[in-house]
Structures are given as structure tokens and as C-alpha cells.
Amino acid sequence: MNDISGRQTFPRIKRLLECVGNPQNNLRILHIAGTNGRETISTFLTSILQHPKPQRQKALVGRYTTSFLLNAKETIRINNEAISLTEYSEIERQLKELDKSFNLRCSNLDLLTSVALVYFAKKNCQWCIMETGLSGKWDPASIITGKNRICCAITNVGISDESFLCNLLSQSIGGHSEKGVCSTPFAVLDGSNDEAVRNIIKKKCNDVGCRLKITDPSLNDCNVRTDSWGTLGIHHLPYNEEEYQIFNLRVAIAILDFLNMEKKVCISKDQLSKGLVSVDWPRSLHRLDYCYEFNSGKTIALLLDNANNAKAAQNLATHLRAKYEDTPLTFVIAITTGKKVPPLLDPLIRPQDHVIVTRFGSVVGMPWVQSLEPTHLFTFIKDRYTRNVDMQPDLQSVWTSLETSGLKTIVPVIVCGSLYLCKELLRLHNCHLPV
């Protein structure tokens, strides 16, 4: 990729997909953009759209996400079942051969997105839910245009991404472009976004003639108002401690409401209610008995939450205060270079807490992603939050430090700051498990 927005990516993936017959032209796409809540929204939409009418055969709903924990094939699913390694490898091999033959020099993200589109078309998916990045028309997922893009959702945008998003929206959703985030007949915006984000998206939707619905930003109740089903009372939020999930549900239900009113699906109020109860919700707060030593069975209780933007960090802090109150906590933290550190750590770290700063390793296929130098993070935390701060060169050294320092307590150690840190930790965990 030539720059962070992937400005040279779009022409390459366009040519690659032309070589395989433009599979995206046979798909109906729902785009999900934003910082927080994309997985919750995608999961709910997938669950409901599988059952468009009672007694009908289950529909095939493809889902392409923008991040994974252990391997890339996790990002490509149909009805929540990941693509098999055999199919993934075969499609990837064919695309790489074409890429080499035509000297396209596609990025890993181009190839991954193309694998998803080829796979969904091959399986004749009725719906495809695709998470798209913050780079607007230059994001590979934005190869889908015209009648194939049914609608778009924009979730909450973290403060660390707001200026980036607003700048790119200004470039990519102008009247000259068909390929911006909102170049669909209908878009839904999470109303809990800051006013600056709401205003720029309203203007750009108006410029391209896109109908925009902004959801209710209130936390006073858990109601969702719809045209199809009247007012819905949500009595069981996914993970009650995460009250902000009502914002994500309002976005997801607004999309379903639009599809229902346009007669693209037929969903009853009863189906919707049952869906809320039965969905296997994704969760940001992941508890793990981490196996930190190869084949030994030794474990330590962890709470994983990448918390890599201000909103996510605040949500994590709210959970920790409610559950542990003033109890001193231990954090293991690494942050991606380029992130604003104060919004990520201000809500979390207090003088009584202990922090171990470290780094994650190189990210395969993404050489531009680097871990912030632990020395910088160490100094920043010590000067601003707590003197109880330690520094370790890598994740493996962290657990030795915890064991010798006596910081292994009944309260889980919190690992946060970067998705790449959590990915590396889970990979090590799987490698260390007893055979």
C-alpha cells in the first residue's frame, strides 16, 4: 500500500476482480463502517437475515470482517461458519497467480477481500455483510458499487479516528465519487457519534442523495423506534454490563427496518424478538486462563480487551470500576504507533494500579503497523498516572515478571491497548497448551 488510506489499492483490486469475472456484481452488500460495534451489528444482522420468512429454507449470509485473532480465514464466514482452510487456500492461490501474471502487486488486504467476494459468489450468498475500513472509496471493500450496495451503517467513531475519518470522508464522499462510504440508497449513522462526525456525514449524504437515518443517542431507555414494528422494548441487552450496546442494536435494527419496508426481506416482530435472545453475541471483554509456559499447564487469569480507541477504553473502564471498584489492578499494555495515548489510558489507569508496558511483534503482511516503543510508554505512564510501572521487551517476559513479583492475584490481569497484542497473546496461548 502506498499510504495509510490505501490510495493505490482500489485500482489493483478492481483489475484483479475483473480477471475472475467480477464476482461482486452478483452479490447484495450491506456495508458496516466505523470504529466500535461493527462485530455486534454484523452478528445480529447475520442471525436475522438467515431466516427471512418462517418455514423458508435458511438463507446464506456471507460475512467479511476487518480483523482476526489467529488466522485470516476467520474473517470470511457464511452463516457464522468460517471458510475451510482448503477452500481459502485454493481461492487465494488462484488470485495470487493472477496477481503475479498481470503484475498487479495487490496488497494482502486486496487479496483477502477478493477471496471473500469470490467465495460468497461461489456459494450463491443471498446477502453479504462487509465491514469496510475508514478509508472511504479507497478501501478494497468499496469495490462494490451501484445496485449491489444496498445500504451502509456507520457505527460509533472513536476519538482517535475522528479526524482521520472526517478528512477521508471529505475526500471520498464528494459529489464526484460513486464509491464513498455513503454512496448507497440508504445509510444509518449511530446517533451517539460526536456532533462533528454527524454533521459531516449528514452533509455528504445530502451531496450524493443518500437517505440518512440517525439513531437515537439516548441511554434513558432501551427502546428502538421503527416503521415496520413500532416501538421495540429491548429487555435483554447483549452483556448487561455493556450498556452502550443499545446504540449498536439501534443501528442494526434500523438496517433491518429499511430492508423490511423496501420489501427486500420479510421479518416479523416475533422473529426480531427471538433473534435478540438467541444471537451468540461477540464480546469485547474476553476472559482467558492463559497458558504462559510451554506444555506445563501453568495458567494465569486474564481479561482481554483491545480497547484501542477512546470509546472502547471508556467502556472497559466503566466495567472495571463497576466490578472491582477501588481494588488495585494490574495492566499489560502495548499501543500501536500513531495512536493518541491519553484518550486510551486516561480512563483506565489510577495511582494504585500496576502497569507492565511491552510491545507486540511484527504483523504479518502489515509492515506499516508498529508497536510504540515501550520506553516512551513507560515514561508517559510513570509521569502521568502511577509510579507502579514496569517494562518488558516482549510478551513472554511479562509472565515471568508477574510470577516473580507476586502480582498474580484473584483479580484478572487486564491485557489491553492493541488488537495486535491480543492476537499475539492468543497465538502464544495455543502454542503453549499441553499436547
One Martini backbone bead per residue (centre of mass of N, CA, C, O) as a GRO file, in nm:
protein
  435
    1MET     BB    1   0.097   0.035   0.021
    2ASN     BB    2   0.129   0.385  -0.021
    3ASP     BB    3  -0.089   0.439   0.209
    4ILE     BB    4  -0.306   0.445   0.474
    5SER     BB    5  -0.566   0.466   0.268
    6GLY     BB    6  -0.510   0.299   0.000
    7ARG     BB    7  -0.494   0.468  -0.278
    8GLN     BB    8  -0.378   0.212  -0.465
    9THR     BB    9  -0.583  -0.026  -0.422
   10PHE     BB   10  -0.839  -0.009  -0.601
   11PRO     BB   11  -0.724  -0.064  -0.892
   12ARG     BB   12  -0.618  -0.351  -0.827
   13ILE     BB   13  -0.878  -0.498  -0.736
   14LYS     BB   14  -1.035  -0.439  -0.990
   15ARG     BB   15  -0.854  -0.606  -1.183
   16LEU     BB   16  -0.866  -0.876  -1.036
   17LEU     BB   17  -1.181  -0.915  -1.054
   18GLU     BB   18  -1.195  -0.912  -1.361
   19CYS     BB   19  -1.035  -1.188  -1.391
   20VAL     BB   20  -1.302  -1.334  -1.223
   21GLY     BB   21  -1.587  -1.184  -1.317
   22ASN     BB   22  -1.707  -1.004  -1.101
   23PRO     BB   23  -1.852  -1.123  -0.826
   24GLN     BB   24  -1.982  -0.859  -0.694
   25ASN     BB   25  -2.228  -0.840  -0.911
   26ASN     BB   26  -2.384  -1.100  -0.744
   27LEU     BB   27  -2.424  -0.910  -0.490
   28ARG     BB   28  -2.554  -0.824  -0.162
   29ILE     BB   29  -2.467  -0.528   0.019
   30LEU     BB   30  -2.356  -0.465   0.358
   31HIS     BB   31  -2.222  -0.191   0.515
   32ILE     BB   32  -1.960  -0.160   0.777
   33ALA     BB   33  -1.871   0.123   0.962
   34GLY     BB   34  -1.607   0.209   1.186
   35THR     BB   35  -1.503   0.136   1.523
   36ASN     BB   36  -1.759   0.050   1.691
   37GLY     BB   37  -1.979  -0.244   1.673
   38ARG     BB   38  -1.954  -0.420   1.412
   39GLU     BB   39  -1.984  -0.710   1.525
   40THR     BB   40  -2.261  -0.686   1.650
   41ILE     BB   41  -2.412  -0.604   1.393
   42SER     BB   42  -2.328  -0.842   1.212
   43THR     BB   43  -2.439  -1.070   1.391
   44PHE     BB   44  -2.738  -0.987   1.391
   45LEU     BB   45  -2.783  -0.980   1.085
   46THR     BB   46  -2.708  -1.272   1.028
   47SER     BB   47  -2.924  -1.408   1.204
   48ILE     BB   48  -3.182  -1.280   1.072
   49LEU     BB   49  -3.121  -1.327   0.753
   50GLN     BB   50  -3.142  -1.644   0.762
   51HIS     BB   51  -3.471  -1.571   0.838
   52PRO     BB   52  -3.690  -1.418   0.632
   53LYS     BB   53  -3.897  -1.668   0.667
   54PRO     BB   54  -4.111  -1.873   0.765
   55GLN     BB   55  -4.035  -2.203   0.655
   56ARG     BB   56  -3.780  -2.127   0.523
   57GLN     BB   57  -3.499  -2.148   0.387
   58LYS     BB   58  -3.197  -2.092   0.467
   59ALA     BB   59  -2.998  -1.838   0.435
   60LEU     BB   60  -2.711  -1.696   0.283
   61VAL     BB   61  -2.459  -1.532   0.493
   62GLY     BB   62  -2.216  -1.322   0.441
   63ARG     BB   63  -1.893  -1.251   0.621
   64TYR     BB   64  -1.678  -0.957   0.647
   65THR     BB   65  -1.397  -0.884   0.824
   66THR     BB   66  -1.116  -0.671   0.955
   67SER     BB   67  -1.053  -0.895   1.177
   68PHE     BB   68  -0.819  -1.110   1.360
   69LEU     BB   69  -0.658  -1.349   1.573
   70LEU     BB   70  -0.513  -1.606   1.405
   71ASN     BB   71  -0.660  -1.610   1.109
   72ALA     BB   72  -0.779  -1.497   0.805
   73LYS     BB   73  -1.029  -1.696   0.770
   74GLU     BB   74  -1.208  -1.565   0.999
   75THR     BB   75  -1.325  -1.324   0.807
   76ILE     BB   76  -1.476  -1.571   0.655
   77ARG     BB   77  -1.836  -1.614   0.636
   78ILE     BB   78  -2.115  -1.853   0.663
   79ASN     BB   79  -2.328  -1.857   0.897
   80ASN     BB   80  -2.064  -1.839   1.101
   81GLU     BB   81  -1.886  -2.013   0.903
   82ALA     BB   82  -1.584  -2.079   0.824
   83ILE     BB   83  -1.372  -2.108   0.600
   84SER     BB   84  -1.196  -2.333   0.464
   85LEU     BB   85  -0.871  -2.399   0.418
   86THR     BB   86  -0.896  -2.519   0.136
   87GLU     BB   87  -1.061  -2.290  -0.001
   88TYR     BB   88  -0.884  -2.057   0.073
   89SER     BB   89  -0.619  -2.157  -0.062
   90GLU     BB   90  -0.730  -2.187  -0.352
   91ILE     BB   91  -0.825  -1.897  -0.403
   92GLU     BB   92  -0.560  -1.758  -0.331
   93ARG     BB   93  -0.384  -1.896  -0.544
   94GLN     BB   94  -0.534  -1.789  -0.795
   95LEU     BB   95  -0.497  -1.485  -0.729
   96LYS     BB   96  -0.185  -1.482  -0.715
   97GLU     BB   97  -0.140  -1.569  -1.007
   98LEU     BB   98  -0.280  -1.324  -1.134
   99ASP     BB   99  -0.115  -1.107  -0.999
  100LYS     BB  100   0.153  -1.200  -1.129
  101SER     BB  101   0.077  -1.205  -1.434
  102PHE     BB  102  -0.027  -0.878  -1.417
  103ASN     BB  103   0.132  -0.702  -1.216
  104LEU     BB  104  -0.044  -0.572  -0.961
  105ARG     BB  105   0.035  -0.565  -0.653
  106CYS     BB  106  -0.127  -0.673  -0.427
  107SER     BB  107  -0.251  -0.666  -0.133
  108ASN     BB  108  -0.354  -0.843   0.133
  109LEU     BB  109  -0.631  -0.699   0.141
  110ASP     BB  110  -0.710  -0.749  -0.148
  111LEU     BB  111  -0.700  -1.060  -0.133
  112LEU     BB  112  -0.898  -1.104   0.099
  113THR     BB  113  -1.141  -0.964  -0.031
  114SER     BB  114  -1.144  -1.144  -0.286
  115VAL     BB  115  -1.193  -1.412  -0.151
  116ALA     BB  116  -1.467  -1.339  -0.034
  117LEU     BB  117  -1.617  -1.274  -0.303
  118VAL     BB  118  -1.571  -1.544  -0.443
  119TYR     BB  119  -1.702  -1.722  -0.223
  120PHE     BB  120  -1.986  -1.593  -0.213
  121ALA     BB  121  -2.051  -1.643  -0.513
  122LYS     BB  122  -2.007  -1.953  -0.518
  123LYS     BB  123  -2.243  -1.987  -0.278
  124ASN     BB  124  -2.488  -1.795  -0.321
  125CYS     BB  125  -2.536  -1.541  -0.164
  126GLN     BB  126  -2.792  -1.329  -0.054
  127TRP     BB  127  -2.594  -1.206   0.165
  128CYS     BB  128  -2.357  -0.931   0.248
  129ILE     BB  129  -2.131  -0.858   0.514
  130MET     BB  130  -1.920  -0.559   0.515
  131GLU     BB  131  -1.642  -0.449   0.633
  132THR     BB  132  -1.517  -0.116   0.645
  133GLY     BB  133  -1.305   0.112   0.632
  134LEU     BB  134  -1.185   0.461   0.671
  135SER     BB  135  -1.110   0.496   0.335
  136GLY     BB  136  -1.347   0.472   0.166
  137LYS     BB  137  -1.304   0.446  -0.172
  138TRP     BB  138  -1.011   0.295  -0.108
  139ASP     BB  139  -1.139   0.061  -0.008
  140PRO     BB  140  -1.173  -0.258  -0.108
  141ALA     BB  141  -1.485  -0.286  -0.028
  142SER     BB  142  -1.559  -0.041  -0.245
  143ILE     BB  143  -1.603  -0.209  -0.514
  144ILE     BB  144  -1.891  -0.181  -0.439
  145THR     BB  145  -2.162  -0.083  -0.652
  146GLY     BB  146  -2.457   0.035  -0.680
  147LYS     BB  147  -2.702  -0.211  -0.663
  148ASN     BB  148  -2.516  -0.386  -0.459
  149ARG     BB  149  -2.556  -0.142  -0.265
  150ILE     BB  150  -2.791  -0.115  -0.024
  151CYS     BB  151  -2.630  -0.041   0.253
  152CYS     BB  152  -2.520   0.170   0.538
  153ALA     BB  153  -2.311   0.160   0.831
  154ILE     BB  154  -2.232   0.390   1.107
  155THR     BB  155  -2.058   0.382   1.368
  156ASN     BB  156  -1.875   0.442   1.619
  157VAL     BB  157  -1.627   0.700   1.653
  158GLY     BB  158  -1.331   0.729   1.756
  159ILE     BB  159  -1.132   0.989   1.849
  160SER     BB  160  -0.871   0.872   1.700
  161ASP     BB  161  -1.057   0.872   1.411
  162GLU     BB  162  -1.205   1.138   1.340
  163SER     BB  163  -1.005   1.303   1.164
  164PHE     BB  164  -0.960   1.081   0.960
  165LEU     BB  165  -1.252   1.046   0.868
  166CYS     BB  166  -1.325   1.338   0.789
  167ASN     BB  167  -1.106   1.364   0.573
  168LEU     BB  168  -1.198   1.118   0.396
  169LEU     BB  169  -1.488   1.204   0.349
  170SER     BB  170  -1.417   1.461   0.194
  171GLN     BB  171  -1.283   1.293  -0.042
  172SER     BB  172  -1.505   1.029  -0.084
  173ILE     BB  173  -1.817   1.190  -0.075
  174GLY     BB  174  -1.833   1.335  -0.315
  175GLY     BB  175  -2.010   1.406  -0.605
  176HIS     BB  176  -1.780   1.258  -0.789
  177SER     BB  177  -1.851   0.996  -0.621
  178GLU     BB  178  -1.945   0.640  -0.600
  179LYS     BB  179  -1.728   0.522  -0.352
  180GLY     BB  180  -1.836   0.595  -0.094
  181VAL     BB  181  -1.967   0.516   0.206
  182CYS     BB  182  -2.264   0.670   0.108
  183SER     BB  183  -2.316   0.515  -0.186
  184THR     BB  184  -2.632   0.477  -0.106
  185PRO     BB  185  -2.968   0.479  -0.057
  186PHE     BB  186  -2.884   0.394   0.252
  187ALA     BB  187  -2.820   0.525   0.588
  188VAL     BB  188  -2.662   0.458   0.909
  189LEU     BB  189  -2.628   0.649   1.216
  190ASP     BB  190  -2.479   0.679   1.505
  191GLY     BB  191  -2.600   0.906   1.747
  192SER     BB  192  -2.335   0.893   1.949
  193ASN     BB  193  -2.191   1.074   1.789
  194ASP     BB  194  -2.033   1.333   1.725
  195GLU     BB  195  -2.117   1.625   1.578
  196ALA     BB  196  -1.894   1.633   1.360
  197VAL     BB  197  -1.970   1.362   1.233
  198ARG     BB  198  -2.268   1.411   1.175
  199ASN     BB  199  -2.237   1.661   0.989
  200ILE     BB  200  -2.059   1.543   0.761
  201ILE     BB  201  -2.251   1.307   0.687
  202LYS     BB  202  -2.499   1.470   0.620
  203LYS     BB  203  -2.374   1.632   0.389
  204LYS     BB  204  -2.276   1.394   0.209
  205CYS     BB  205  -2.550   1.260   0.172
  206ASN     BB  206  -2.679   1.503   0.036
  207ASP     BB  207  -2.482   1.521  -0.209
  208VAL     BB  208  -2.560   1.198  -0.303
  209GLY     BB  209  -2.863   1.112  -0.222
  210CYS     BB  210  -2.868   0.995   0.076
  211ARG     BB  211  -3.038   0.833   0.301
  212LEU     BB  212  -3.064   0.935   0.650
  213LYS     BB  213  -3.021   0.766   0.964
  214ILE     BB  214  -3.046   0.871   1.303
  215THR     BB  215  -3.000   0.752   1.596
  216ASP     BB  216  -3.064   0.712   1.916
  217PRO     BB  217  -2.859   0.853   2.195
  218SER     BB  218  -3.010   0.726   2.426
  219LEU     BB  219  -3.001   0.593   2.784
  220ASN     BB  220  -3.289   0.605   2.925
  221ASP     BB  221  -3.352   0.372   2.723
  222CYS     BB  222  -3.436   0.049   2.533
  223ASN     BB  223  -3.553   0.176   2.277
  224VAL     BB  224  -3.695   0.104   1.941
  225ARG     BB  225  -3.774   0.285   1.655
  226THR     BB  226  -4.016   0.189   1.401
  227ASP     BB  227  -4.195   0.122   1.102
  228SER     BB  228  -4.257  -0.195   1.113
  229TRP     BB  229  -4.281  -0.243   1.470
  230GLY     BB  230  -4.244  -0.003   1.617
  231THR     BB  231  -4.189  -0.022   1.952
  232LEU     BB  232  -3.898  -0.152   2.099
  233GLY     BB  233  -3.825  -0.355   2.379
  234ILE     BB  234  -3.512  -0.391   2.537
  235HIS     BB  235  -3.444  -0.633   2.794
  236HIS     BB  236  -3.178  -0.781   2.652
  237LEU     BB  237  -2.871  -0.717   2.658
  238PRO     BB  238  -2.568  -0.756   2.539
  239TYR     BB  239  -2.431  -0.745   2.802
  240ASN     BB  240  -2.524  -0.561   3.064
  241GLU     BB  241  -2.246  -0.399   3.120
  242GLU     BB  242  -2.297  -0.298   2.806
  243GLU     BB  243  -2.493  -0.033   2.746
  244TYR     BB  244  -2.393   0.062   2.453
  245GLN     BB  245  -2.539  -0.166   2.280
  246ILE     BB  246  -2.793  -0.005   2.200
  247PHE     BB  247  -2.661   0.144   1.963
  248ASN     BB  248  -2.609  -0.107   1.787
  249LEU     BB  249  -2.903  -0.209   1.771
  250ARG     BB  250  -3.024   0.040   1.633
  251VAL     BB  251  -2.865   0.007   1.374
  252ALA     BB  252  -2.949  -0.281   1.293
  253ILE     BB  253  -3.261  -0.230   1.297
  254ALA     BB  254  -3.260  -0.005   1.082
  255ILE     BB  255  -3.177  -0.188   0.851
  256LEU     BB  256  -3.412  -0.391   0.871
  257ASP     BB  257  -3.634  -0.181   0.835
  258PHE     BB  258  -3.558  -0.100   0.550
  259LEU     BB  259  -3.575  -0.383   0.416
  260ASN     BB  260  -3.873  -0.426   0.492
  261MET     BB  261  -3.999  -0.170   0.355
  262GLU     BB  262  -3.860  -0.263   0.066
  263LYS     BB  263  -3.908  -0.581   0.036
  264LYS     BB  264  -3.630  -0.759   0.081
  265VAL     BB  265  -3.778  -0.849   0.339
  266CYS     BB  266  -3.946  -1.077   0.591
  267ILE     BB  267  -4.004  -0.946   0.916
  268SER     BB  268  -4.095  -1.015   1.225
  269LYS     BB  269  -4.131  -0.931   1.550
  270ASP     BB  270  -4.078  -1.215   1.657
  271GLN     BB  271  -3.810  -1.267   1.516
  272LEU     BB  272  -3.660  -1.032   1.644
  273SER     BB  273  -3.693  -1.116   1.939
  274LYS     BB  274  -3.559  -1.396   1.913
  275GLY     BB  275  -3.286  -1.292   1.808
  276LEU     BB  276  -3.195  -1.143   2.068
  277VAL     BB  277  -3.180  -1.410   2.241
  278SER     BB  278  -3.006  -1.615   2.032
  279VAL     BB  279  -2.761  -1.464   1.997
  280ASP     BB  280  -2.407  -1.491   1.952
  281TRP     BB  281  -2.237  -1.275   2.108
  282PRO     BB  282  -2.002  -1.064   2.098
  283ARG     BB  283  -1.692  -0.987   2.288
  284SER     BB  284  -1.463  -0.772   2.441
  285LEU     BB  285  -1.470  -0.939   2.710
  286HIS     BB  286  -1.199  -1.164   2.754
  287ARG     BB  287  -1.162  -1.467   2.909
  288LEU     BB  288  -0.840  -1.613   3.030
  289ASP     BB  289  -0.645  -1.906   3.072
  290TYR     BB  290  -0.320  -1.854   3.051
  291CYS     BB  291  -0.066  -2.025   2.879
  292TYR     BB  292   0.284  -1.941   2.959
  293GLU     BB  293   0.393  -2.248   2.938
  294PHE     BB  294   0.526  -2.502   2.788
  295ASN     BB  295   0.358  -2.792   2.873
  296SER     BB  296   0.264  -2.717   3.196
  297GLY     BB  297  -0.030  -2.573   3.274
  298LYS     BB  298   0.028  -2.288   3.330
  299THR     BB  299  -0.173  -2.019   3.469
  300ILE     BB  300  -0.350  -1.702   3.394
  301ALA     BB  301  -0.571  -1.457   3.465
  302LEU     BB  302  -0.754  -1.294   3.202
  303LEU     BB  303  -0.834  -0.970   3.045
  304LEU     BB  304  -0.952  -0.906   2.723
  305ASP     BB  305  -0.903  -0.571   2.564
  306ASN     BB  306  -0.807  -0.368   2.322
  307ALA     BB  307  -0.878  -0.068   2.367
  308ASN     BB  308  -0.801   0.128   2.079
  309ASN     BB  309  -1.005   0.348   2.192
  310ALA     BB  310  -1.176   0.574   2.371
  311LYS     BB  311  -1.448   0.429   2.394
  312ALA     BB  312  -1.339   0.148   2.472
  313ALA     BB  313  -1.187   0.245   2.726
  314GLN     BB  314  -1.437   0.350   2.875
  315ASN     BB  315  -1.590   0.082   2.882
  316LEU     BB  316  -1.378  -0.070   3.044
  317ALA     BB  317  -1.373   0.117   3.291
  318THR     BB  318  -1.667   0.079   3.373
  319HIS     BB  319  -1.642  -0.222   3.433
  320LEU     BB  320  -1.411  -0.212   3.645
  321ARG     BB  321  -1.553  -0.028   3.854
  322ALA     BB  322  -1.805  -0.208   3.899
  323LYS     BB  323  -1.639  -0.474   3.985
  324TYR     BB  324  -1.362  -0.343   4.157
  325GLU     BB  325  -1.335  -0.054   4.205
  326ASP     BB  326  -1.049   0.013   4.423
  327THR     BB  327  -0.894  -0.207   4.318
  328PRO     BB  328  -0.603  -0.309   4.234
  329LEU     BB  329  -0.452  -0.318   3.912
  330THR     BB  330  -0.335  -0.513   3.630
  331PHE     BB  331  -0.141  -0.413   3.345
  332VAL     BB  332  -0.112  -0.494   2.992
  333ILE     BB  333   0.071  -0.284   2.754
  334ALA     BB  334   0.005  -0.196   2.407
  335ILE     BB  335   0.079   0.035   2.131
  336THR     BB  336   0.018   0.187   1.846
  337THR     BB  337   0.163   0.364   1.631
  338GLY     BB  338  -0.015   0.689   1.629
  339LYS     BB  339  -0.156   0.685   1.879
  340LYS     BB  340  -0.341   0.832   2.120
  341VAL     BB  341  -0.280   0.792   2.453
  342PRO     BB  342  -0.469   0.941   2.658
  343PRO     BB  343  -0.754   0.822   2.564
  344LEU     BB  344  -0.664   0.521   2.650
  345LEU     BB  345  -0.562   0.583   2.972
  346ASP     BB  346  -0.725   0.784   3.145
  347PRO     BB  347  -0.969   0.585   3.232
  348LEU     BB  348  -0.782   0.344   3.365
  349ILE     BB  349  -0.540   0.474   3.526
  350ARG     BB  350  -0.415   0.455   3.858
  351PRO     BB  351  -0.209   0.490   4.126
  352GLN     BB  352  -0.273   0.180   4.234
  353ASP     BB  353  -0.172   0.072   3.982
  354HIS     BB  354  -0.030  -0.177   3.761
  355VAL     BB  355   0.226  -0.155   3.497
  356ILE     BB  356   0.297  -0.332   3.187
  357VAL     BB  357   0.516  -0.270   2.938
  358THR     BB  358   0.514  -0.342   2.582
  359ARG     BB  359   0.531  -0.552   2.286
  360PHE     BB  360   0.464  -0.624   1.964
  361GLY     BB  361   0.505  -0.779   1.690
  362SER     BB  362   0.510  -0.842   1.384
  363VAL     BB  363   0.288  -0.793   1.108
  364VAL     BB  364   0.156  -0.981   0.885
  365GLY     BB  365   0.137  -0.782   0.593
  366MET     BB  366   0.196  -0.513   0.809
  367PRO     BB  367   0.464  -0.310   0.822
  368TRP     BB  368   0.322  -0.034   0.927
  369VAL     BB  369   0.280  -0.191   1.187
  370GLN     BB  370   0.362  -0.059   1.511
  371SER     BB  371   0.512  -0.052   1.812
  372LEU     BB  372   0.539   0.123   2.074
  373GLU     BB  373   0.777   0.229   2.260
  374PRO     BB  374   0.819   0.134   2.584
  375THR     BB  375   0.981   0.379   2.688
  376HIS     BB  376   0.764   0.591   2.627
  377LEU     BB  377   0.534   0.460   2.790
  378PHE     BB  378   0.671   0.451   3.062
  379THR     BB  379   0.712   0.757   3.102
  380PHE     BB  380   0.419   0.847   3.067
  381ILE     BB  381   0.292   0.680   3.301
  382LYS     BB  382   0.478   0.777   3.534
  383ASP     BB  383   0.407   1.090   3.500
  384ARG     BB  384   0.067   1.057   3.492
  385TYR     BB  385  -0.028   0.798   3.695
  386THR     BB  386   0.217   0.583   3.786
  387ARG     BB  387   0.490   0.423   3.965
  388ASN     BB  388   0.368   0.131   3.886
  389VAL     BB  389   0.613   0.055   3.659
  390ASP     BB  390   0.690  -0.164   3.387
  391MET     BB  391   0.937  -0.331   3.164
  392GLN     BB  392   0.902  -0.532   2.862
  393PRO     BB  393   1.014  -0.666   2.554
  394ASP     BB  394   0.791  -0.902   2.589
  395LEU     BB  395   0.545  -1.125   2.652
  396GLN     BB  396   0.709  -1.355   2.783
  397SER     BB  397   0.836  -1.168   3.010
  398VAL     BB  398   0.582  -1.087   3.167
  399TRP     BB  399   0.520  -1.361   3.324
  400THR     BB  400   0.779  -1.371   3.485
  401SER     BB  401   0.732  -1.104   3.632
  402LEU     BB  402   0.462  -1.182   3.769
  403GLU     BB  403   0.567  -1.427   3.927
  404THR     BB  404   0.802  -1.275   4.093
  405SER     BB  405   0.610  -1.024   4.206
  406GLY     BB  406   0.307  -1.124   4.298
  407LEU     BB  407   0.062  -1.026   4.080
  408LYS     BB  408  -0.092  -1.287   4.117
  409THR     BB  409  -0.434  -1.276   4.135
  410ILE     BB  410  -0.782  -1.286   4.159
  411VAL     BB  411  -0.741  -1.064   3.968
  412PRO     BB  412  -0.736  -0.997   3.662
  413VAL     BB  413  -0.536  -0.944   3.405
  414ILE     BB  414  -0.503  -0.664   3.194
  415VAL     BB  415  -0.532  -0.671   2.838
  416CYS     BB  416  -0.429  -0.382   2.641
  417GLY     BB  417  -0.433  -0.136   2.339
  418SER     BB  418  -0.425  -0.398   2.128
  419LEU     BB  419  -0.502  -0.631   1.895
  420TYR     BB  420  -0.210  -0.741   1.844
  421LEU     BB  421  -0.162  -0.830   2.133
  422CYS     BB  422  -0.397  -1.034   2.151
  423LYS     BB  423  -0.311  -1.212   1.917
  424GLU     BB  424  -0.034  -1.298   2.027
  425LEU     BB  425  -0.138  -1.425   2.287
  426LEU     BB  426  -0.318  -1.647   2.156
  427ARG     BB  427  -0.095  -1.783   2.000
  428LEU     BB  428   0.076  -1.862   2.247
  429HIS     BB  429  -0.137  -2.023   2.394
  430ASN     BB  430  -0.166  -2.248   2.176
  431CYS     BB  431   0.140  -2.333   2.188
  432HIS     BB  432   0.136  -2.406   2.516
  433LEU     BB  433  -0.044  -2.625   2.509
  434PRO     BB  434  -0.106  -2.925   2.588
  435VAL     BB  435  -0.085  -3.231   2.402
   0.00000   0.00000   0.00000
